[in-house]
Amino acid sequence: MARSKTASFWVSQTITLPAATAAGDRIQGTIDLSAYINVPTGQCVAIEEVDYIHQADADFGGAVRNMLSANGSISAQLTDLNQGAAFVRADNLSLVSSSALNIDQTNCIATEAADFYPDNFGKLEESRYVVNDTLYLVAGPDNANLAATIPVYVTCRIKMRVIKLEKQDWMAIAIQSTAADN
C-alpha cells in the first residue's frame, strides 16, 4: 500500500492559552504539511506517533496545579480537516489524536489517562495517512478557567514520515478525508 520516501521525523506546534482563558474557549493553530504532500505523485505523510506537552508560566515549568483556577482539564485535539476552533466527537474521521490533562487541585493530582485516542499508531502499515496539506490543533480549558496570571502552552509533537501511495490507495484516503468534512 505505501512505500517510505523518508525516515521518521518530528514536527510540532504550540498553542498559547492566555491567562484567564474561560472554560470552553478554544484556540486553534495549524501545522503546514504542504512541503510533504504532492497529489500528482501520490506523496503524503504517515503519522506514527503524537505526543502532547503541557507547560505553564514564563519559564515553561510552572506547577500543574497553578494552570487552572479550580478542578478541571486542559484538552486538545489534532485533526486533518479544519473544524474551526471547536472539538469534534470521537467518531469524526478527521480526528487524528486527542489529549486531556485532568487537574484535581483539591488533591494535587494531575492525570492524562482519561482521553486516549490512538496516539501511538505503530509501524508504517498501521500509521495514520494524511493527504491534506494542513493539520489543525485546537486546545482549551474545560470546567474551570485558566489561572488569572499564568499562560499555558500546549505543544503537539508529531512523528511522521513521507510516503508514496498507489493511486487507488490515495483516492480511498482522499474520499474518506472529504467524507469526514461534516
Phi, psi and omega in degrees: 000313184227149174235134178289138174253341178221167169282173179293146176213167184247142168232157181213160176214138177242134173253131176262119174265113183298152176308143178068018174302132184286147175304133181092345176286146182232143175241136182246141173230164181235155175236116183280120177250009187301333179289344185252348184257130177219102185299310184301328182263357180077023181273133177211193179242151174246115179275123183260329186200145176228130178237148177240137179233130179248127179225157181222159173073172184294333180265006179061020183228016182299151180296143181301322182296343179270359183285323184244161179277347180198184177300137180177205179212162172240115187250156178211150174221146175243125179232161178257005171232151181284107178261010184074190180276064181215155174273154178247157177289156187298338180271004176286123185294345179281346181291122178264316184199159178213165182208149172215119174263107181271130184240118176253092183294324182304318183254007181055050181234136172233136179218148179242018186273355187276343187220075177255115168256147187314103181263346176239102190276337177098208185296172184307317182293339182258359183292163175267113180276135180234125180255352179278151185270008178215140169252151184238125178250128179235137179215156176178166180277152176230142176072344178206149176287158171294157177303151188293335187238000187238120172286154177240137181248125177248114181252133176249120178250127187239123175266124183214173173216154176276134180228166174241128179256153170291157186304316182292326177291318177302314181297318180299317180290320178296320178294316178299319182296315180288331177293335180281352183281078180229000000 
